[in-house]
Amino acid sequence: MSSVSAGGVPRTLLWFLVCTTFLGAMGIGLVNPIVPYLVEHFAAQRDLAFVLSVLAISYSGAAFLSAPALGALSDRFGRRPVLLISVLGSAVGYALFGAAQATWVLIVGRLIDGLTAGNFSAAFAAMADSTRAEDRGRNFGYLGASAGAGLIAGPAIGGLLAHFGPATPLYFAAALCLANALFGFFFMPETRARDASPEPLSLVRLNPLSQLRALLGLPALRPLLAANVLFTIPFAMMTTLLALLSKDRLAWTATGASTVFIAVGLCDVAVQGALLGRVLKRFGERRAALIGLALASAGLAGMALICALPSSYLMFAAVVAFAVGEGIFTACLSALLSLAAGPTAQGRVQGGSQGLQSLTQIAGPLTGGFLYARVHPAMPFALGAALLLGAAALFPQSEVQTST
């Protein structure tokens, strides 16, 4: 069997990166269902919602701070040490979260996990280092598919292992991260080119706000990052409010709502693992990304329509349209950012993009929750559909060229 995949990436590297993105996404779905049962031991019932909000913001805020820094550090010191240390950090965060006997320990555990969540930027940069330009869309699709699989597996693993205690899934996740770190230690090569000359490391480059300001100052990246923001806000609103919409308008139980998220993950795997290569071959990254935005916008419009026409069939059709569009768009966006970044700034650009996503994932749920409760339940989804059309309008009008 060849040691190199069809996309030109060493198989051991591909497996490590796939496992890393899988575990990162799995942790999101694994933690969310069991957090209330952990928190209730330490917080009064009236404070439960507040503590859950603090934990969520702690994770997203830490991820926002860490993503640009880890990307920049991977440009300077290499992908291998950054990825290995961050995966080990995730193991520590999960173990601490599971062993917590006080609310502040839970917060520290989420902060540690959020700080290491920025390893997605280094993982995508490592993939970009090892991939030919014509294969980037397909190989980024592998990472997207593994993340989708993690989103499916997380709730299932968390629900199954929680029967043995709410902390059991967290210890299991910690063990998986430790095993992945050991695998990477023995089998992951350094991917950053030896002759690459990255910018000198400075506090400015580690500052997420400075990173974002510098990235937004690059004309080739500006429309891509703007589209990223306009996509992430509706995505965050949708993932926060979809279960509530299904409960209020369709009278679904928690089990029924979970099938929707499983459908999203399955579509993500199917699109990025099988369909994406054909779409890219026919349309190219830019046009495929626009198709993805159009499909996702149609899906959000369908969710808004459920408020007037409650229908389980409409719900699943809308979810499938959104999930297919999301799968296409996110893989294409990562590939286009990689092309625009050039060989010496892969980690910085991917990290800045991920940091921007983390920042908008704080604002999105707050905005969506206000609109759902105070204006109309359809408003977050209708606004999201409009924002995605705005993202399409801001998208580059020609193919992105590789920076040198």
SEFILUM-409974 format. One line per 2 residues: their letters; for each residue x, y, z of N, C-alpha, C. Coordinates in steps of 0.001 Angstrom, whole numbers, plus 500000, padded with zeros to 6 digits. Each point is the difference from the previous one (the first is absolute). Layout:
A) X Y Z X Y Z X Y Z | ...
***
This chain:
MS) 500844 498814 500000 499156 501186 500000 500885 501243 500000 | 499647 500984 499171 500795 501212 499889 499977 500770 501310
SV) 501141 500641 500313 500086 500809 501215 499469 501409 499785 | 499555 500286 498769 499476 501314 499652 498564 499846 499548
SA) 499111 500889 500469 498587 499928 499633 499801 500474 498571 | 498752 499855 499496 499686 500431 498642 500198 501499 499831
GG) 499877 500758 501087 500189 501448 499938 501435 500434 500203 | 500951 499045 500022 501405 500342 500099 500513 500238 501399
VP) 499212 499715 501044 500401 500228 501391 500445 498676 500614 | 501125 499960 500741 500393 498764 500687 498860 499464 500853
RT) 499791 498695 499948 498832 499421 500669 500041 500189 501514 | 501181 499857 500600 500063 500173 501454 499653 501429 500391
LL) 500457 500975 499217 499651 501392 500265 498503 500213 499822 | 499448 499433 498914 498573 500152 499743 499179 499435 501148
WF) 500379 498826 500498 499259 499372 501093 500087 500848 501268 | 501167 500535 500283 500144 500824 501203 499149 501258 499907
LV) 500023 500658 498848 499219 501226 499839 498502 499707 500030 | 499599 498898 499374 498585 499614 500023 499562 499708 501430
CT) 500824 499245 500742 499657 499695 501399 499945 501259 500851 | 500905 500934 499748 500028 501239 500779 498728 500813 499786
TF) 499587 500175 498744 498778 500763 499732 498767 499237 500480 | 500019 498665 499882 498880 499200 500493 499821 500189 501503
LG) 501099 499899 500744 499914 500114 501454 499598 501405 500424 | 500490 501009 499273 499620 501365 500334 498512 500230 499838
AM) 499435 499505 498885 498558 500153 499775 499201 499092 500935 | 500503 498805 500257 499301 499078 500886 499833 500595 501393
GI) 501025 500709 500465 499941 500577 501332 498869 500994 500170 | 499667 500727 498929 498913 500978 500080 498683 499293 500267
GL) 499702 498986 499201 498743 499278 500165 499979 499123 501237 | 501161 499526 500425 500075 499128 501168 499767 500776 501293
VN) 500546 501213 500083 499918 500775 501236 498616 500615 500199 | 499434 500571 498932 498765 500775 500160 498854 499241 500682
PI) 499724 498737 499647 498859 499337 500645 500203 499692 501485 | 501250 499897 500446 500223 499566 501380 500357 501144 500940
VP) 500288 501186 499448 500393 501122 500852 498949 500328 501064 | 498701 500058 499652 499023 500334 501057 500042 499036 501187
YL) 500276 498723 499747 500018 499008 501073 501249 500131 500868 | 501080 500524 499420 501193 500266 500798 499831 501268 500832
VE) 499423 501019 499367 499881 501299 500658 499011 499957 501152 | 498954 499182 499886 498962 500003 501026 500527 499552 501366
HF) 501150 499344 500038 500596 499592 501275 500632 501184 500732 | 500300 501072 499263 500744 501112 500589 499208 501301 500015
AA) 498987 500134 499152 499277 501263 499872 498535 499810 500385 | 499425 501034 500586 498572 499974 500302 499207 500009 498709
QR) 498783 499485 500056 499188 499884 498802 499793 501362 499329 | 499824 501049 500819 499747 501327 499427 501231 500559 499293
DL) 501186 499465 500334 501244 500472 499381 500472 499102 498858 | 499256 498958 499710 500469 499001 499049 500216 500598 498609
AF) 499015 500754 499512 500118 500583 498661 501188 500956 499924 | 500206 500763 501081 501122 500943 500005 501333 499265 499928
VL) 500156 498931 500779 501257 499249 499997 500236 499353 498637 | 498936 499462 499404 500146 499396 498675 500450 501042 498984
SV) 499449 501221 500101 500410 501062 499083 501466 500365 500206 | 500432 500071 501266 501398 500320 500289 500927 498931 499422
LA) 499610 498732 500140 500822 498916 499452 500092 500094 498484 | 498865 500290 499343 500004 500100 498536 500863 501169 499537
IS) 499862 501145 500666 500780 501171 499613 501480 499784 500320 | 500300 499292 501090 501390 499707 500341 500672 499210 498881
YS) 499300 498996 499491 500564 499175 498936 500197 500816 498724 | 498936 500708 499569 500083 500760 498745 501010 501136 500113
GA) 500018 500687 501151 500960 501085 500171 501431 499510 499990 | 500251 498875 500659 501355 499440 500006 500405 499543 498605
AF) 499056 499421 499264 500301 499582 498633 500315 501199 499120 | 499289 501109 500212 500275 501218 499238 501415 500506 500271
LS) 500412 499961 501268 501331 500480 500354 501098 499084 499484 | 499723 498691 499974 501078 499046 499714 500200 499718 498521
AP) 498938 500064 499214 500114 499558 498605 501064 500775 499225 | 500010 501342 500014 501070 500707 499282 501377 499721 500581
AL) 500085 499900 501345 501304 499759 500620 500558 498646 499606 | 499170 498948 500046 500481 498671 499628 500368 499949 498523
GA) 499228 500693 499162 500348 500040 498577 501332 500685 499772 | 500218 501143 500670 501261 500720 499851 501168 499192 500569
LS) 499785 499356 501134 501057 499169 500586 500353 498829 499088 | 498998 499452 499313 500288 498894 499078 500783 500487 498791
DR) 499777 501255 499578 500809 500571 498921 501454 500163 500440 | 500193 500337 501270 501356 500304 500487 500753 498748 500434
FG) 499347 499112 500749 500693 498854 500593 499639 498664 499348 | 499023 499993 499136 499611 498763 499333 498637 499518 500445
RR) 499355 499215 499122 498663 499492 500311 500050 498894 501062 | 501022 499169 499925 500075 498824 500869 499954 500354 501493
PV) 500896 500875 500524 499942 500282 501446 498706 500666 500429 | 499463 500888 499170 498758 500686 500370 498844 499014 500074
LL) 499908 499110 499025 498902 499035 499997 500124 499008 501153 | 501201 499495 500250 500169 499028 501083 499686 500618 501359
IS) 500480 501219 500239 499746 500650 501290 498516 500316 500159 | 499355 500442 498926 498582 500357 500109 499125 498767 500210
VL) 500337 498885 499363 499225 498778 500215 500166 499514 501442 | 501227 500086 500522 500212 499665 501412 499223 500942 500912
GS) 499950 501278 499635 499233 500960 500776 498528 499661 500048 | 499456 499515 498873 498602 499577 499983 499775 498843 500960
AV) 500932 499058 500026 499882 498878 500940 499958 500496 501442 | 500868 500961 500332 500014 500563 501356 498685 500716 500293
GY) 499496 500777 499025 498755 500732 500203 498824 499080 500263 | 499889 498926 499210 498912 499037 500208 500105 499335 501376
AL) 501202 499564 500352 500175 499314 501283 499673 500922 501167 | 500445 501248 499926 499719 500956 501060 498506 500285 500092
FG) 499349 500113 498868 498564 500255 499971 499236 498840 500637 | 500428 498785 499694 499325 498844 500558 500222 499835 501490
AA) 501170 500409 500487 500332 499819 501416 499576 501175 500861 | 499408 501029 499400 499693 501241 500722 499067 499745 501179
QA) 500302 500668 501102 499153 499973 501186 499532 501405 500385 | 500208 500955 499109 499554 501375 500232 499796 500666 498635
TW) 499162 501032 499987 499680 500666 498741 501242 500626 499366 | 500877 500587 500817 501176 500662 499431 500925 499003 499306
VL) 500011 498752 500461 500819 498978 499338 499395 499665 498638 | 498667 499947 499927 499348 499795 498705 500394 501100 499018
IV) 500003 501233 500491 500351 501129 499132 501445 499886 499529 | 500900 499635 500913 501408 499830 499615 500129 498899 498946
GR) 499265 498906 500191 500035 498921 499017 499533 500450 498624 | 498932 500803 499959 499508 500498 498711 500969 501001 499396
LI) 500638 500806 500845 500991 500941 499485 501166 499263 499347 | 500487 498947 500662 501109 499226 499439 499588 499361 498682
DG) 498803 499413 499974 499534 499363 498769 499809 501035 498900 | 499496 501194 500349 499842 501046 499004 501328 500494 499465
LT) 500989 500142 500874 501313 500447 499548 500628 499015 499027 | 499773 498710 500214 500573 498995 499100 499108 499748 498788
AG) 498765 500531 500008 499113 499815 498842 500539 500697 498764 | 500915 500959 500210 500600 500678 498856 500875 499120 499152
NF) 500179 498722 500384 500864 499129 499193 499421 499702 498624 | 498736 500330 499751 499465 499847 498652 500799 500838 499009
SA) 500433 501183 500434 500775 500847 499086 501308 499329 499615 | 500688 499403 500968 501262 499310 499694 499746 498739 499177
AF) 498874 499314 500246 499682 498801 499228 499755 500345 498538 | 499233 501042 499747 499756 500405 498617 501282 500514 499353
AA) 500840 500695 500773 501275 500464 499450 500896 498821 499642 | 500041 498955 500836 500794 498813 499697 499490 499313 498737
MA) 498680 499956 499838 499446 499420 498789 500386 500834 498782 | 499948 501332 500143 500374 500869 498884 501474 499829 499630
DS) 500859 499810 501011 501429 499800 499739 500248 498786 499113 | 499167 498979 500146 500271 498691 499397 499168 499721 498765
TR) 499250 500995 499533 499015 499761 498954 500289 500845 498767 | 499876 499373 498841 500082 500757 498752 498804 500932 499888
AE) 500176 501115 499296 498934 501004 499899 498711 499397 499461 | 500120 499099 499008 498800 499429 499384 499286 498991 500897
DR) 500662 499544 501067 499394 499010 500906 499542 500599 501319 | 500161 501303 500181 499713 500584 501309 498527 499892 500364
GR) 499116 500266 499033 498579 499906 500308 499614 498617 500485 | 500513 498950 499313 499674 498633 500387 500584 499653 501370
NF) 501252 500380 500246 500623 499643 501272 499421 500789 501175 | 499658 501266 499776 499287 500732 501043 498629 499374 500230
GY) 499428 499417 498953 498733 499292 500160 500119 498816 500939 | 501150 499306 499981 500209 498895 500933 499926 500498 501451
LG) 500636 501146 500252 499957 500553 501350 498583 500432 500363 | 499295 500577 499033 498616 500377 500261 499119 498795 500261
AS) 500233 498930 499256 499215 498778 500206 500287 499397 501364 | 501267 500040 500433 500322 499454 501323 499364 500839 501096
AG) 499938 501325 499796 499320 500853 500978 498512 499681 500040 | 499397 499780 498827 498589 499626 499969 499743 498683 500704
AG) 500909 499038 499789 499860 498717 500694 500128 500175 501509 | 500880 500923 500422 500141 500270 501423 498741 500602 500596
LI) 499339 500862 499233 498748 500592 500478 498914 498940 500166 | 500025 498961 499149 499042 498905 500136 500351 499136 501209
AG) 501290 499658 500101 500423 499061 501035 499921 500598 501392 | 500231 501308 500128 500049 500619 501316 498750 499779 500836
PA) 498813 500408 499511 498794 499783 500805 499716 498527 500273 | 500282 499133 498991 499745 498573 500195 500902 499420 501079
IG) 501296 500313 499953 500942 499498 501008 499674 500577 501365 | 499709 501313 500029 499676 500629 501275 498766 499399 500638
GL) 498952 499775 499184 498776 499425 500544 500181 498572 500477 | 500796 499219 499260 500213 498603 500370 500827 499875 501283
LA) 501112 500713 500054 500898 499870 501150 499489 500726 501237 | 499088 500956 499822 499463 500714 501153 499208 499085 500924
HF) 499579 498829 499500 499316 499033 500858 500912 499513 501128 | 501329 500121 499779 500963 499582 501025 500455 501182 500851
GP) 499351 501131 499851 500334 501210 500743 500292 501136 499042 | 499614 501228 500353 500167 501119 499064 501447 500318 499670
AT) 500938 499591 500837 501409 500279 499726 500643 498956 499087 | 499364 498843 499845 500606 498914 499220 500319 500408 498565
PL) 499089 500667 499267 500344 500405 498625 501219 500914 499938 | 500190 500817 501024 501135 500913 500003 501315 499252 500186
YF) 500011 499009 500876 501206 499181 500156 500293 499213 498719 | 498946 499542 499347 500172 499277 498739 500622 500912 498945
AA) 499490 501237 499905 500554 500957 499031 501451 500317 500333 | 500318 500128 501296 501381 500258 500398 500918 498860 499570
AL) 499536 498754 500149 500804 498842 499598 500223 499982 498500 | 498960 500335 499219 500152 500038 498542 501003 501072 499576
CL) 499936 501170 500624 500950 501062 499667 501428 499588 500341 | 500173 499341 501141 501336 499536 500380 500526 498975 498992
AN) 499131 499071 499575 500408 499007 499009 500363 500669 498676 | 499234 501019 499596 500295 500703 498753 501324 500748 500093
AL) 500275 500582 501171 501277 500684 500182 501171 499026 499885 | 499852 498819 500561 501060 498992 499896 500192 499562 498553
FG) 498886 499819 499287 500096 499631 498579 500738 501092 499225 | 499633 501265 500245 500662 501096 499306 501466 500121 500353
FF) 500345 499721 501252 501396 500093 500429 500885 499046 499208 | 499491 498810 499718 500802 499001 499306 499875 500074 498477
FM) 498879 500521 499494 499753 499866 498562 499791 501309 499250 | 499794 501118 500690 499782 501246 499261 501322 500671 499678
PE) 500287 500238 498722 501209 500749 499639 499734 501501 500068 | 501067 500771 500046 499847 501447 499875 499679 500327 498541
TR) 499031 500876 499769 499556 500295 498640 500450 501369 499512 | 500336 500898 500907 500405 501342 499567 501321 499914 499254
AR) 500067 500638 498861 501196 499926 499164 501213 500544 500742 | 501125 499310 499868 501217 500427 500698 500484 501357 499513
DA) 499753 500300 498722 500482 501266 499450 498975 501120 500126 | 498870 499726 500695 499002 501048 500191 500560 501065 500938
SP) 499676 501249 499728 500487 501115 500816 498809 500785 500544 | 499374 499481 501058 498851 500696 500551 500387 501323 500644
EP) 499006 500867 500198 500255 501264 500666 500488 499741 501426 | 500878 500885 500522 500468 499827 501388 498826 499993 500976
LS) 500101 499136 501002 498930 499896 500987 500040 501208 500924 | 498854 500577 500282 499903 501146 500885 498668 499952 500728
LV) 499882 500834 501054 498738 500058 500731 498866 500469 499104 | 500310 500814 499025 498968 500466 499081 499409 498830 499226
RL) 500862 499075 499580 499511 498853 499238 499219 499033 500870 | 500229 500021 501328 499254 499129 500904 498706 500637 500492
NP) 499852 501291 499778 498790 500723 500400 498902 499733 498975 | 498869 499381 500392 498983 499661 499005 499412 501216 499304
LS) 499851 501107 500720 499440 501196 499374 500976 500595 498986 | 501292 499992 500352 501006 500470 499045 500062 499089 498787
QL) 499885 498697 500244 499999 499042 498898 498837 500271 499057 | 498818 500180 500571 498825 500236 499165 500138 501303 499231
RA) 500511 501034 500661 500167 501279 499318 500986 499868 498840 | 501085 499266 500223 500989 499814 498936 499419 499185 498849
LL) 499249 498948 500326 499420 499171 498946 498965 500762 499191 | 499171 500790 500676 498983 500771 499294 500619 501092 499138
GL) 501257 500322 500274 500689 500984 499178 500544 499437 498701 | 499925 498673 499818 500488 499377 498771 498856 499901 499000
PA) 500083 500676 498863 498875 500036 499056 499535 498623 499547 | 500925 499061 499808 499607 498678 499504 499195 499216 501029
LR) 500242 500278 501295 499328 499252 501056 498714 500661 500469 | 499885 501304 499815 498882 500738 500587 498631 499457 499607
PL) 499717 499777 498712 498668 499479 499661 499752 498594 500515 | 501052 499179 500076 499840 498641 500517 499678 500020 501486
LA) 500702 500841 500761 499751 500083 501429 498642 500629 500294 | 499602 500984 499191 498669 500595 500174 498918 498955 499761
AN) 500180 499195 498961 499035 498923 499739 499988 498992 501144 | 501168 499752 500590 500093 499091 501132 499162 500500 501176
VL) 500088 501305 500297 499213 500582 501080 498511 499891 499707 | 499607 500369 498779 498584 499989 499640 499432 498585 499947
FT) 500869 499003 499861 499528 498611 500065 499940 499503 501439 | 500995 500351 500810 500088 499444 501347 498884 500507 500901
IP) 499588 501250 499851 498920 500528 500841 498711 499196 499800 | 499518 499790 498772 498800 499162 499831 500213 498558 500454
FA) 501209 499469 499772 500275 498633 500432 499881 499878 501515 | 500567 500975 500731 499926 499969 501459 498561 500167 500481
MM) 499240 500886 499352 498596 500173 500376 499215 498722 499747 | 500239 499364 498859 499263 498793 499648 500283 498868 500975
TT) 501276 499749 500296 500328 498885 500892 499477 500240 501414 | 499900 501272 500413 499494 500310 501338 498486 499850 500088
LL) 499284 500367 498936 498543 500142 500072 499221 498901 499293 | 500675 499133 499258 499266 499006 499209 499207 499048 500887
AL) 500596 499543 501090 499277 499096 500893 498800 500696 500632 | 500161 501270 500359 498884 500752 500572 498885 500189 498976
LS) 500372 500269 498756 498990 500138 498947 499216 498707 499819 | 500707 498863 499986 499319 498713 499823 499080 499692 501178
KD) 500393 500442 501193 499157 499791 501185 498763 500890 499958 | 500194 501277 499675 498888 500950 500054 499009 499817 498853
RL) 500498 499741 498800 499127 499976 498827 499588 498597 499563 | 500810 498993 500332 499702 498634 499570 499717 499067 501173
AW) 500136 500514 501227 499757 499215 501215 500881 498760 500064 | 501239 500119 499513 500938 498883 500053 500605 499886 501399
TA) 500358 498794 500357 500747 499757 501233 501492 500218 499748 | 500778 499894 501065 501443 500139 499862 500577 498934 499072
TG) 499417 498793 500049 500469 498929 499110 499745 500357 498547 | 498831 500539 499725 499697 500406 498631 500918 501102 499524
AS) 500273 500975 500883 500889 501092 499620 501408 499492 499722 | 500432 498970 500743 501351 499482 499790 500152 499385 498616
TV) 498902 499453 499436 500088 499423 498653 500329 501063 498960 | 499579 501237 500258 500305 501084 499070 501502 500255 499964
FI) 500631 500033 501176 501434 500256 500036 500789 498818 499434 | 499498 498803 500211 500640 498843 499383 499897 500095 498482
AV) 498848 500469 499503 499833 500180 498554 500993 501020 499461 | 500227 501079 500765 500992 501000 499586 501381 499365 499880
GL) 500379 499219 501008 501309 499351 499964 500129 499004 498867 | 498952 499196 499765 500038 499025 498909 500140 500689 498648
CD) 499252 501095 499809 500114 500738 498743 501399 500572 499832 | 500561 500504 501095 501347 500560 499951 501008 498944 499570
VA) 499881 498802 500569 500908 498912 499629 499810 499623 498544 | 498749 499850 499579 499722 499579 498623 500505 501026 498997
VQ) 499773 501279 500288 500399 501049 499065 501508 500106 499910 | 500652 500167 501160 501436 500254 499976 500812 498734 499767
GA) 499420 498841 500266 500731 498764 499779 499811 499412 498629 | 498863 500306 499323 499701 499347 498729 499625 500979 498897
LL) 499092 500928 500286 499460 500870 498954 500912 501156 499648 | 500766 500481 500957 500744 501235 499810 500979 499934 498828
GR) 500704 498884 499871 500977 499887 498921 499373 500188 498633 | 498819 499445 499788 499323 500148 498715 499537 501437 499773
VL) 499498 500616 501059 499546 501387 499874 501173 500918 499664 | 501123 499800 500685 501172 500833 499744 500545 499799 498592
KR) 499985 498767 499544 500519 499720 498658 499173 500702 498934 | 498711 500097 500229 499119 500606 499004 499945 501521 500106
FG) 499996 500530 501224 499749 501424 500172 501207 500795 500506 | 500980 499358 500651 501092 500734 500621 499602 500524 501370
ER) 501000 500405 500791 499721 500390 501386 499075 501198 500125 | 500209 501038 499186 499220 501225 500169 498530 499778 499670
RA) 499717 499409 498852 498607 499780 499612 499330 498975 500911 | 500764 498986 500434 499427 499011 500929 499631 500661 501321
AL) 500841 500924 500481 499694 500709 501240 498705 500794 499870 | 499792 500639 498865 498767 500761 499768 498785 499067 499973
IG) 500156 498829 499416 498915 499014 500016 499682 499594 501436 | 501067 499787 500797 499800 499642 501402 499247 501081 500760
LA) 500341 501265 499774 499296 501099 500670 498535 500047 499595 | 499718 499774 498715 498609 500028 499530 499180 498881 500651
LA) 500574 498795 500078 499284 498882 500618 499761 500254 501490 | 501029 500499 500689 499852 500266 501433 498962 501087 500252
SA) 499980 501012 499146 499002 501063 500135 498590 499456 499805 | 499832 499137 499013 498688 499382 499781 499577 499166 501207
GL) 500964 499299 500617 499681 499211 501178 499524 500859 501154 | 500663 501133 500239 499573 500896 501076 498637 500615 499709
AG) 499752 500321 498740 498685 500526 499641 498911 498959 500272 | 500313 498737 499739 499042 498933 500302 499726 499884 501487
MA) 501039 500168 500825 499804 499963 501452 499120 501157 500461 | 500191 501186 499418 499144 501135 500340 498548 499720 499607
LI) 499808 499321 498878 498655 499705 499512 499257 499028 500917 | 500743 499183 500758 499377 499038 500909 499130 500708 501043
CA) 500351 501231 500338 499182 500737 500969 498585 500226 499483 | 499838 500114 498684 498673 500189 499422 499395 498692 499513
LP) 500852 499073 499556 499537 498715 499466 500736 498865 500716 | 499593 499672 501216 500699 498934 500736 499931 498672 499257
SS) 501162 499419 499725 500053 498734 499264 501331 499328 500265 | 499958 498741 500410 501228 499240 500206 500744 499799 498688
YL) 499255 499809 498912 500648 499827 498688 500748 501268 499601 | 499373 501156 500245 500663 501262 499675 501249 500180 500863
MF) 499916 499603 501259 501151 500111 500892 501177 499194 499462 | 499779 498747 499655 501103 499170 499516 500518 500482 498649
AA) 499107 500478 499130 500448 500537 498717 500874 501233 500216 | 499571 500861 500919 500777 501205 500275 501353 499657 500610
VV) 500014 499034 500924 501248 499605 500645 500972 499391 498992 | 499493 499152 499108 500859 499382 498989 500583 501066 499076
AF) 499162 500952 499544 500490 501065 499125 501088 500808 500694 | 499759 500347 501266 501003 500782 500722 501280 499193 500192
AV) 499876 498743 500407 501179 499184 500288 500841 499764 498748 | 499351 499735 498869 500736 499808 498746 500718 501295 499620
GE) 499294 501125 500103 500623 501280 499677 501150 500331 500927 | 499812 499729 501298 501066 500259 500966 501231 499150 499711
GI) 499790 498730 499678 501123 499121 499709 500811 500464 498811 | 499307 500442 498953 500695 500486 498805 500728 501303 500287
FT) 499299 500918 500643 500574 501342 500196 501229 499970 500904 | 499926 499321 501139 501109 500057 500945 501281 499388 499433
AC) 499869 498894 499259 501196 499402 499391 500587 500927 498942 | 499136 500605 499187 500481 500906 498954 500630 501245 500606
LS) 499412 500529 501070 500558 501188 500627 501400 499719 500536 | 500195 498854 500661 501331 499660 500517 501010 499876 498867
AL) 499583 499401 498893 500901 499857 498860 500352 501361 499401 | 499026 500899 499871 500248 501317 499431 500878 500843 500923
LS) 499777 499907 501308 500871 500696 500942 501431 499485 499904 | 500137 498697 499837 501324 499403 499875 500716 500508 498757
LA) 499274 500081 498887 500599 500493 498765 500417 501463 500130 | 499163 500794 500657 500294 501425 500135 501116 500276 500998
AG) 500230 499071 500933 500950 500251 501083 501449 499918 499543 | 500302 499113 499060 501391 499783 499640 500667 499010 500936
PT) 501205 499542 499682 500630 498901 500737 500505 500349 501393 | 500227 501285 500323 500619 500339 501279 499017 500473 501059
AQ) 498725 500081 499669 499029 500553 500955 498773 499111 500144 | 500142 498709 499709 498844 499110 500075 499393 499979 501399
GR) 500841 499813 501019 499485 499920 501361 499373 501304 500451 | 500635 501120 499658 499480 501300 500429 498638 500270 499385
VQ) 499857 499716 498713 498736 500283 499319 498903 499048 500460 | 500306 498702 500060 498985 499054 500467 499644 500279 501453
GG) 500995 500375 500824 499720 500322 501393 499167 501253 500140 | 500302 501022 499195 499194 501211 500027 498572 499746 499592
SQ) 499817 499158 498993 498645 499654 499569 499256 499257 501094 | 500674 499058 500666 499346 499259 501075 499695 500911 501185
GL) 500910 500937 500306 499749 500944 501078 498796 500866 499711 | 499867 500408 498747 498840 500788 499590 498720 499189 500178
QS) 500054 498717 499661 498844 499134 500207 499640 499907 501479 | 500992 499826 500855 499734 499888 501437 499372 501271 500547
LT) 500474 501156 499519 499442 501266 500461 498536 500134 499584 | 499699 499663 498767 498618 500111 499536 499116 498931 500626
QI) 500586 498880 500445 499210 498978 500687 499592 500429 501400 | 500593 501084 500506 499521 500600 501241 498827 500923 499700
AG) 500141 500819 498950 498969 500984 499668 498761 499356 499385 | 500194 498934 499197 498873 499401 499294 498887 499514 500904
PL) 500290 499141 501001 498932 499514 500881 499316 501107 500783 | 500764 501016 500441 499384 501111 500728 499015 500746 499118
TG) 500394 500275 498756 499112 500696 499070 498789 499150 499658 | 500247 498726 499689 498895 499121 499627 499008 499800 501129
GF) 500505 499837 501220 499110 499817 501137 499117 501211 500235 | 500577 501195 499865 499205 501223 500174 498906 500093 498932
LY) 500360 499754 498750 499020 500098 498917 498904 498948 500151 | 500371 498793 500392 499022 498913 500148 498995 500322 501092
AR) 500509 500508 501142 499127 500228 501155 499249 501316 499932 | 500628 501044 499463 499424 501337 500085 499360 500478 498703
VH) 500377 499457 498861 499440 500470 498725 499055 498956 499431 | 500555 498887 499482 499178 498912 499465 500909 498786 499814
PA) 499501 498784 500259 500854 498821 499853 500585 499819 498597 | 499319 500518 498985 500517 499846 498635 501136 500969 499696
MP) 500102 501078 500781 500916 501078 499636 501471 499570 499938 | 500538 499216 500955 501418 499610 499888 500298 499234 498716
FA) 499081 499135 499583 500227 499188 498805 499854 500839 498730 | 499014 500908 499993 499840 500882 498843 501195 500932 499865
LG) 500455 500555 501130 501181 500860 499961 501219 499208 499540 | 500123 498768 500478 501117 499164 499579 500014 499752 498508
AA) 498827 499734 499410 499913 499797 498553 500467 501243 499255 | 499604 501176 500498 500406 501247 499354 501505 500226 500134
LL) 500558 499678 501160 501437 500174 500189 500805 499111 499057 | 499519 498798 499742 500716 499107 499082 499954 500530 498572
LG) 498890 500612 499615 499953 500635 498680 500968 501179 499944 | 500121 500718 501137 500991 501064 500067 501415 499466 499878
AA) 500271 498849 500597 501319 499374 499879 500306 499660 498549 | 498995 499516 499274 500196 499683 498580 500321 501257 499199
AL) 499339 501120 500345 500254 501247 499290 501406 500529 500253 | 500541 499738 501201 501336 500481 500350 501110 499082 499502
FP) 499659 498831 499500 501000 499009 499646 500824 500481 498810 | 501262 499541 499884 500835 500420 498868 499316 499720 498667
QS) 500152 500949 499098 499362 499875 498689 500836 499213 499000 | 501208 499640 500394 500864 499197 499133 500718 498982 500869
EV) 500649 499014 499360 500699 498966 500738 501130 500583 500829 | 500197 499467 501201 501064 500444 500883 501335 499469 499507
QT) 500999 500868 499967 501325 499603 499545 500885 499665 501188 | 500952 499099 499786 500937 499627 501060 500964 501140 500268
ST) 500136 500361 501309 500936 501049 500388 501406 499428 500035 | 500958 500840 499803 501409 499583 500034 500734 500736 501082
***
